Amino acid sequence: MPLISPLDYLAAFALAFVSGALVAACHCKYVGKVRRDVLARANEAPAHA
């Protein structure tokens, strides 16, 4: 079994961390957009009364 360099572990961790941060940021941005769209749609069309 070949030895794995600590730098390989560090690179893998850094890649996973950056990927996770990017996914989280995109998810938060998307959720914000959906909330804004829902509020805008709710304000333009009155609910059935």
PQR file with spaces between the fields and no chain letter, atoms N, CA, C, O and H, PARSE charges and radii, in Angstrom:
ATOM       1  N    MET     1       0.851   -1.177    0.000 -0.4000 1.5000
ATOM       2  CA   MET     1       0.000    0.000    0.000 -0.0000 2.0000
ATOM       3  C    MET     1       0.895    1.237    0.000  0.5500 1.7000
ATOM       4  O    MET     1       1.736    1.392    0.885 -0.5500 1.4000
ATOM       5  N    PRO     2       0.720    2.113   -0.983 -0.5600 1.5000
ATOM       6  CA   PRO     2       1.587    3.302   -1.042  0.2800 2.0000
ATOM       7  C    PRO     2       1.241    4.298    0.064  0.5500 1.7000
ATOM       8  O    PRO     2       0.084    4.450    0.457 -0.5500 1.4000
ATOM       9  N    LEU     3       2.261    4.953    0.537 -0.4000 1.5000
ATOM      10  CA   LEU     3       2.039    5.971    1.556 -0.0000 2.0000
ATOM      11  C    LEU     3       1.441    7.217    0.919  0.5500 1.7000
ATOM      12  O    LEU     3       1.811    7.611   -0.186 -0.5500 1.4000
ATOM      13  H    LEU     3       3.200    4.829    0.217  0.4000 1.0000
ATOM      14  N    ILE     4       0.519    7.818    1.633 -0.4000 1.5000
ATOM      15  CA   ILE     4      -0.135    9.032    1.136 -0.0000 2.0000
ATOM      16  C    ILE     4       0.457   10.217    1.879  0.5500 1.7000
ATOM      17  O    ILE     4       0.502   10.238    3.109 -0.5500 1.4000
ATOM      18  H    ILE     4       0.218    7.498    2.531  0.4000 1.0000
ATOM      19  N    SER     5       0.898   11.180    1.132 -0.4000 1.5000
ATOM      20  CA   SER     5       1.536   12.361    1.685 -0.0000 2.0000
ATOM      21  C    SER     5       0.527   13.191    2.489  0.5500 1.7000
ATOM      22  O    SER     5      -0.645   13.267    2.119 -0.5500 1.4000
ATOM      23  H    SER     5       0.861   11.162    0.132  0.4000 1.0000
ATOM      24  N    PRO     6       0.976   13.808    3.583 -0.5600 1.5000
ATOM      25  CA   PRO     6       0.081   14.711    4.321  0.2800 2.0000
ATOM      26  C    PRO     6      -0.416   15.868    3.442  0.5500 1.7000
ATOM      27  O    PRO     6      -1.508   16.392    3.662 -0.5500 1.4000
ATOM      28  N    LEU     7       0.381   16.258    2.458 -0.4000 1.5000
ATOM      29  CA   LEU     7      -0.071   17.313    1.554 -0.0000 2.0000
ATOM      30  C    LEU     7      -1.242   16.848    0.689  0.5500 1.7000
ATOM      31  O    LEU     7      -2.096   17.649    0.309 -0.5500 1.4000
ATOM      32  H    LEU     7       1.268   15.832    2.280  0.4000 1.0000
ATOM      33  N    ASP     8      -1.276   15.556    0.381 -0.4000 1.5000
ATOM      34  CA   ASP     8      -2.416   15.022   -0.360 -0.0000 2.0000
ATOM      35  C    ASP     8      -3.689   15.107    0.485  0.5500 1.7000
ATOM      36  O    ASP     8      -4.753   15.466   -0.019 -0.5500 1.4000
ATOM      37  H    ASP     8      -0.582   14.905    0.690  0.4000 1.0000
ATOM      38  N    TYR     9      -3.571   14.778    1.763 -0.4000 1.5000
ATOM      39  CA   TYR     9      -4.715   14.907    2.664 -0.0000 2.0000
ATOM      40  C    TYR     9      -5.155   16.369    2.771  0.5500 1.7000
ATOM      41  O    TYR     9      -6.349   16.669    2.749 -0.5500 1.4000
ATOM      42  H    TYR     9      -2.706   14.487    2.172  0.4000 1.0000
ATOM      43  N    LEU    10      -4.199   17.256    2.884 -0.4000 1.5000
ATOM      44  CA   LEU    10      -4.506   18.682    2.981 -0.0000 2.0000
ATOM      45  C    LEU    10      -5.179   19.176    1.706  0.5500 1.7000
ATOM      46  O    LEU    10      -6.147   19.933    1.772 -0.5500 1.4000
ATOM      47  H    LEU    10      -3.229   17.013    2.902  0.4000 1.0000
ATOM      48  N    ALA    11      -4.681   18.759    0.559 -0.4000 1.5000
ATOM      49  CA   ALA    11      -5.278   19.172   -0.713 -0.0000 2.0000
ATOM      50  C    ALA    11      -6.706   18.637   -0.840  0.5500 1.7000
ATOM      51  O    ALA    11      -7.598   19.357   -1.289 -0.5500 1.4000
ATOM      52  H    ALA    11      -3.895   18.143    0.506  0.4000 1.0000
ATOM      53  N    ALA    12      -6.924   17.399   -0.454 -0.4000 1.5000
ATOM      54  CA   ALA    12      -8.263   16.816   -0.521 -0.0000 2.0000
ATOM      55  C    ALA    12      -9.213   17.553    0.418  0.5500 1.7000
ATOM      56  O    ALA    12     -10.353   17.838    0.053 -0.5500 1.4000
ATOM      57  H    ALA    12      -6.199   16.814   -0.089  0.4000 1.0000
ATOM      58  N    PHE    13      -8.745   17.863    1.626 -0.4000 1.5000
ATOM      59  CA   PHE    13      -9.581   18.600    2.576 -0.0000 2.0000
ATOM      60  C    PHE    13      -9.904   19.981    2.041  0.5500 1.7000
ATOM      61  O    PHE    13     -11.049   20.427    2.117 -0.5500 1.4000
ATOM      62  H    PHE    13      -7.818   17.632    1.923  0.4000 1.0000
ATOM      63  N    ALA    14      -8.891   20.670    1.494 -0.4000 1.5000
ATOM      64  CA   ALA    14      -9.108   22.021    0.979 -0.0000 2.0000
ATOM      65  C    ALA    14     -10.111   22.001   -0.170  0.5500 1.7000
ATOM      66  O    ALA    14     -10.984   22.866   -0.248 -0.5500 1.4000
ATOM      67  H    ALA    14      -7.960   20.308    1.433  0.4000 1.0000
ATOM      68  N    LEU    15      -9.991   21.026   -1.056 -0.4000 1.5000
ATOM      69  CA   LEU    15     -10.919   20.916   -2.175 -0.0000 2.0000
ATOM      70  C    LEU    15     -12.344   20.655   -1.681  0.5500 1.7000
ATOM      71  O    LEU    15     -13.289   21.283   -2.158 -0.5500 1.4000
ATOM      72  H    LEU    15      -9.282   20.324   -0.992  0.4000 1.0000
ATOM      73  N    ALA    16     -12.498   19.748   -0.742 -0.4000 1.5000
ATOM      74  CA   ALA    16     -13.824   19.454   -0.195 -0.0000 2.0000
ATOM      75  C    ALA    16     -14.393   20.659    0.550  0.5500 1.7000
ATOM      76  O    ALA    16     -15.587   20.941    0.451 -0.5500 1.4000
ATOM      77  H    ALA    16     -11.730   19.238   -0.354  0.4000 1.0000
ATOM      78  N    PHE    17     -13.543   21.375    1.296 -0.4000 1.5000
ATOM      79  CA   PHE    17     -13.998   22.539    2.048 -0.0000 2.0000
ATOM      80  C    PHE    17     -14.466   23.640    1.108  0.5500 1.7000
ATOM      81  O    PHE    17     -15.540   24.211    1.301 -0.5500 1.4000
ATOM      82  H    PHE    17     -12.573   21.146    1.377  0.4000 1.0000
ATOM      83  N    VAL    18     -13.670   23.939    0.098 -0.4000 1.5000
ATOM      84  CA   VAL    18     -14.032   24.996   -0.857 -0.0000 2.0000
ATOM      85  C    VAL    18     -15.295   24.607   -1.626  0.5500 1.7000
ATOM      86  O    VAL    18     -16.158   25.452   -1.866 -0.5500 1.4000
ATOM      87  H    VAL    18     -12.798   23.475   -0.059  0.4000 1.0000
ATOM      88  N    SER    19     -15.406   23.353   -2.006 -0.4000 1.5000
ATOM      89  CA   SER    19     -16.606   22.897   -2.710 -0.0000 2.0000
ATOM      90  C    SER    19     -17.841   23.037   -1.825  0.5500 1.7000
ATOM      91  O    SER    19     -18.886   23.500   -2.281 -0.5500 1.4000
ATOM      92  H    SER    19     -14.705   22.667   -1.811  0.4000 1.0000
ATOM      93  N    GLY    20     -17.723   22.643   -0.579 -0.4000 1.5000
ATOM      94  CA   GLY    20     -18.843   22.768    0.351 -0.0000 2.0000
ATOM      95  C    GLY    20     -19.233   24.212    0.590  0.5500 1.7000
ATOM      96  O    GLY    20     -20.419   24.534    0.656 -0.5500 1.4000
ATOM      97  H    GLY    20     -16.874   22.267   -0.208  0.4000 1.0000
ATOM      98  N    ALA    21     -18.245   25.084    0.720 -0.4000 1.5000
ATOM      99  CA   ALA    21     -18.532   26.503    0.919 -0.0000 2.0000
ATOM     100  C    ALA    21     -19.228   27.089   -0.299  0.5500 1.7000
ATOM     101  O    ALA    21     -20.150   27.893   -0.159 -0.5500 1.4000
ATOM     102  H    ALA    21     -17.282   24.822    0.666  0.4000 1.0000
ATOM     103  N    LEU    22     -18.797   26.696   -1.490 -0.4000 1.5000
ATOM     104  CA   LEU    22     -19.419   27.184   -2.719 -0.0000 2.0000
ATOM     105  C    LEU    22     -20.862   26.703   -2.831  0.5500 1.7000
ATOM     106  O    LEU    22     -21.749   27.475   -3.195 -0.5500 1.4000
ATOM     107  H    LEU    22     -18.048   26.043   -1.604  0.4000 1.0000
ATOM     108  N    VAL    23     -21.099   25.445   -2.522 -0.4000 1.5000
ATOM     109  CA   VAL    23     -22.460   24.908   -2.561 -0.0000 2.0000
ATOM     110  C    VAL    23     -23.342   25.625   -1.539  0.5500 1.7000
ATOM     111  O    VAL    23     -24.485   25.966   -1.844 -0.5500 1.4000
ATOM     112  H    VAL    23     -20.379   24.817   -2.225  0.4000 1.0000
ATOM     113  N    ALA    24     -22.833   25.853   -0.347 -0.4000 1.5000
ATOM     114  CA   ALA    24     -23.617   26.545    0.684 -0.0000 2.0000
ATOM     115  C    ALA    24     -23.942   27.971    0.261  0.5500 1.7000
ATOM     116  O    ALA    24     -25.066   28.434    0.459 -0.5500 1.4000
ATOM     117  H    ALA    24     -21.905   25.576   -0.099  0.4000 1.0000
ATOM     118  N    ALA    25     -22.974   28.672   -0.317 -0.4000 1.5000
ATOM     119  CA   ALA    25     -23.209   30.046   -0.758 -0.0000 2.0000
ATOM     120  C    ALA    25     -24.247   30.086   -1.876  0.5500 1.7000
ATOM     121  O    ALA    25     -25.137   30.937   -1.866 -0.5500 1.4000
ATOM     122  H    ALA    25     -22.061   28.296   -0.477  0.4000 1.0000
ATOM     123  N    CYS    26     -24.138   29.182   -2.828 -0.4000 1.5000
ATOM     124  CA   CYS    26     -25.107   29.142   -3.925 -0.0000 2.0000
ATOM     125  C    CYS    26     -26.501   28.785   -3.410  0.5500 1.7000
ATOM     126  O    CYS    26     -27.497   29.336   -3.877 -0.5500 1.4000
ATOM     127  H    CYS    26     -23.415   28.491   -2.836  0.4000 1.0000
ATOM     128  N    HIS    27     -26.569   27.873   -2.460 -0.4000 1.5000
ATOM     129  CA   HIS    27     -27.855   27.490   -1.883 -0.0000 2.0000
ATOM     130  C    HIS    27     -28.497   28.670   -1.164  0.5500 1.7000
ATOM     131  O    HIS    27     -29.692   28.917   -1.325 -0.5500 1.4000
ATOM     132  H    HIS    27     -25.759   27.425   -2.081  0.4000 1.0000
ATOM     133  N    CYS    28     -27.718   29.398   -0.378 -0.4000 1.5000
ATOM     134  CA   CYS    28     -28.257   30.565    0.334 -0.0000 2.0000
ATOM     135  C    CYS    28     -28.729   31.630   -0.645  0.5500 1.7000
ATOM     136  O    CYS    28     -29.773   32.248   -0.434 -0.5500 1.4000
ATOM     137  H    CYS    28     -26.747   29.198   -0.247  0.4000 1.0000
ATOM     138  N    LYS    29     -27.981   31.847   -1.702 -0.4000 1.5000
ATOM     139  CA   LYS    29     -28.370   32.832   -2.713 -0.0000 2.0000
ATOM     140  C    LYS    29     -29.665   32.396   -3.405  0.5500 1.7000
ATOM     141  O    LYS    29     -30.543   33.223   -3.651 -0.5500 1.4000
ATOM     142  H    LYS    29     -27.133   31.345   -1.874  0.4000 1.0000
ATOM     143  N    TYR    30     -29.788   31.118   -3.715 -0.4000 1.5000
ATOM     144  CA   TYR    30     -30.991   30.611   -4.358 -0.0000 2.0000
ATOM     145  C    TYR    30     -32.205   30.731   -3.436  0.5500 1.7000
ATOM     146  O    TYR    30     -33.280   31.135   -3.880 -0.5500 1.4000
ATOM     147  H    TYR    30     -29.075   30.446   -3.515  0.4000 1.0000
ATOM     148  N    VAL    31     -32.044   30.385   -2.170 -0.4000 1.5000
ATOM     149  CA   VAL    31     -33.149   30.487   -1.215 -0.0000 2.0000
ATOM     150  C    VAL    31     -33.598   31.944   -1.084  0.5500 1.7000
ATOM     151  O    VAL    31     -34.796   32.220   -1.016 -0.5500 1.4000
ATOM     152  H    VAL    31     -31.171   30.057   -1.809  0.4000 1.0000
ATOM     153  N    GLY    32     -32.648   32.867   -1.049 -0.4000 1.5000
ATOM     154  CA   GLY    32     -32.994   34.288   -0.994 -0.0000 2.0000
ATOM     155  C    GLY    32     -33.777   34.724   -2.218  0.5500 1.7000
ATOM     156  O    GLY    32     -34.737   35.487   -2.107 -0.5500 1.4000
ATOM     157  H    GLY    32     -31.675   32.643   -1.105  0.4000 1.0000
ATOM     158  N    LYS    33     -33.370   34.241   -3.390 -0.4000 1.5000
ATOM     159  CA   LYS    33     -34.086   34.584   -4.624 -0.0000 2.0000
ATOM     160  C    LYS    33     -35.504   34.034   -4.603  0.5500 1.7000
ATOM     161  O    LYS    33     -36.446   34.730   -4.978 -0.5500 1.4000
ATOM     162  H    LYS    33     -32.590   33.621   -3.480  0.4000 1.0000
ATOM     163  N    VAL    34     -35.660   32.797   -4.169 -0.4000 1.5000
ATOM     164  CA   VAL    34     -36.992   32.193   -4.106 -0.0000 2.0000
ATOM     165  C    VAL    34     -37.871   32.967   -3.130  0.5500 1.7000
ATOM     166  O    VAL    34     -39.040   33.218   -3.422 -0.5500 1.4000
ATOM     167  H    VAL    34     -34.894   32.231   -3.864  0.4000 1.0000
ATOM     168  N    ARG    35     -37.328   33.349   -1.979 -0.4000 1.5000
ATOM     169  CA   ARG    35     -38.121   34.124   -1.018 -0.0000 2.0000
ATOM     170  C    ARG    35     -38.556   35.461   -1.600  0.5500 1.7000
ATOM     171  O    ARG    35     -39.706   35.870   -1.439 -0.5500 1.4000
ATOM     172  H    ARG    35     -36.378   33.146   -1.742  0.4000 1.0000
ATOM     173  N    ARG    36     -37.623   36.149   -2.286 -0.4000 1.5000
ATOM     174  CA   ARG    36     -37.978   37.434   -2.910 -0.0000 2.0000
ATOM     175  C    ARG    36     -39.057   37.242   -3.965  0.5500 1.7000
ATOM     176  O    ARG    36     -39.993   38.037   -4.046 -0.5500 1.4000
ATOM     177  H    ARG    36     -36.689   35.816   -2.416  0.4000 1.0000
ATOM     178  N    ASP    37     -38.934   36.189   -4.778 -0.4000 1.5000
ATOM     179  CA   ASP    37     -39.931   35.930   -5.818 -0.0000 2.0000
ATOM     180  C    ASP    37     -41.299   35.628   -5.216  0.5500 1.7000
ATOM     181  O    ASP    37     -42.320   36.087   -5.729 -0.5500 1.4000
ATOM     182  H    ASP    37     -38.174   35.544   -4.713  0.4000 1.0000
ATOM     183  N    VAL    38     -41.323   34.866   -4.141 -0.4000 1.5000
ATOM     184  CA   VAL    38     -42.593   34.525   -3.499 -0.0000 2.0000
ATOM     185  C    VAL    38     -43.235   35.779   -2.911  0.5500 1.7000
ATOM     186  O    VAL    38     -44.440   35.985   -3.059 -0.5500 1.4000
ATOM     187  H    VAL    38     -40.494   34.494   -3.724  0.4000 1.0000
ATOM     188  N    LEU    39     -42.445   36.612   -2.252 -0.4000 1.5000
ATOM     189  CA   LEU    39     -43.000   37.845   -1.681 -0.0000 2.0000
ATOM     190  C    LEU    39     -43.499   38.783   -2.773  0.5500 1.7000
ATOM     191  O    LEU    39     -44.555   39.399   -2.623 -0.5500 1.4000
ATOM     192  H    LEU    39     -41.466   36.445   -2.132  0.4000 1.0000
ATOM     193  N    ALA    40     -42.759   38.898   -3.859 -0.4000 1.5000
ATOM     194  CA   ALA    40     -43.183   39.766   -4.959 -0.0000 2.0000
ATOM     195  C    ALA    40     -44.476   39.251   -5.570  0.5500 1.7000
ATOM     196  O    ALA    40     -45.369   40.039   -5.880 -0.5500 1.4000
ATOM     197  H    ALA    40     -41.902   38.397   -3.980  0.4000 1.0000
ATOM     198  N    ARG    41     -44.587   37.944   -5.747 -0.4000 1.5000
ATOM     199  CA   ARG    41     -45.800   37.373   -6.332 -0.0000 2.0000
ATOM     200  C    ARG    41     -46.977   37.526   -5.372  0.5500 1.7000
ATOM     201  O    ARG    41     -48.102   37.764   -5.809 -0.5500 1.4000
ATOM     202  H    ARG    41     -43.861   37.304   -5.495  0.4000 1.0000
ATOM     203  N    ALA    42     -46.731   37.394   -4.071 -0.4000 1.5000
ATOM     204  CA   ALA    42     -47.813   37.535   -3.093 -0.0000 2.0000
ATOM     205  C    ALA    42     -48.302   38.978   -3.046  0.5500 1.7000
ATOM     206  O    ALA    42     -49.489   39.213   -2.817 -0.5500 1.4000
ATOM     207  H    ALA    42     -45.816   37.200   -3.716  0.4000 1.0000
ATOM     208  N    ASN    43     -47.422   39.942   -3.256 -0.4000 1.5000
ATOM     209  CA   ASN    43     -47.823   41.348   -3.203 -0.0000 2.0000
ATOM     210  C    ASN    43     -48.530   41.799   -4.476  0.5500 1.7000
ATOM     211  O    ASN    43     -49.337   42.727   -4.423 -0.5500 1.4000
ATOM     212  H    ASN    43     -46.458   39.752   -3.442  0.4000 1.0000
ATOM     213  N    GLU    44     -48.256   41.179   -5.605 -0.4000 1.5000
ATOM     214  CA   GLU    44     -48.874   41.627   -6.859 -0.0000 2.0000
ATOM     215  C    GLU    44     -50.253   41.036   -7.092  0.5500 1.7000
ATOM     216  O    GLU    44     -51.099   41.665   -7.728 -0.5500 1.4000
ATOM     217  H    GLU    44     -47.601   40.425   -5.648  0.4000 1.0000
ATOM     218  N    ALA    45     -50.487   39.830   -6.583 -0.4000 1.5000
ATOM     219  CA   ALA    45     -51.783   39.186   -6.770 -0.0000 2.0000
ATOM     220  C    ALA    45     -52.450   38.988   -5.412  0.5500 1.7000
ATOM     221  O    ALA    45     -51.946   38.241   -4.574 -0.5500 1.4000
ATOM     222  H    ALA    45     -49.800   39.319   -6.066  0.4000 1.0000
ATOM     223  N    PRO    46     -53.581   39.653   -5.195 -0.5600 1.5000
ATOM     224  CA   PRO    46     -54.260   39.480   -3.884  0.2800 2.0000
ATOM     225  C    PRO    46     -54.789   38.062   -3.730  0.5500 1.7000
ATOM     226  O    PRO    46     -55.169   37.408   -4.702 -0.5500 1.4000
ATOM     227  N    ALA    47     -54.802   37.613   -2.501 -0.4000 1.5000
ATOM     228  CA   ALA    47     -55.311   36.270   -2.195 -0.0000 2.0000
ATOM     229  C    ALA    47     -56.825   36.259   -2.356  0.5500 1.7000
ATOM     230  O    ALA    47     -57.480   37.298   -2.275 -0.5500 1.4000
ATOM     231  H    ALA    47     -54.494   38.144   -1.712  0.4000 1.0000
ATOM     232  N    HIS    48     -57.363   35.080   -2.581 -0.4000 1.5000
ATOM     233  CA   HIS    48     -58.810   34.944   -2.706 -0.0000 2.0000
ATOM     234  C    HIS    48     -59.433   35.249   -1.356  0.5500 1.7000
ATOM     235  O    HIS    48     -59.043   34.694   -0.329 -0.5500 1.4000
ATOM     236  H    HIS    48     -56.831   34.235   -2.646  0.4000 1.0000
ATOM     237  N    ALA    49     -60.422   36.157   -1.383 -0.4000 1.5000
ATOM     238  CA   ALA    49     -61.051   36.535   -0.112 -0.0000 2.0000
ATOM     239  C    ALA    49     -62.527   36.238   -0.142  0.5500 1.7000
ATOM     240  O    ALA    49     -63.227   36.488    0.840 -0.5500 1.4000
ATOM     241  H    ALA    49     -60.739   36.609   -2.217  0.4000 1.0000
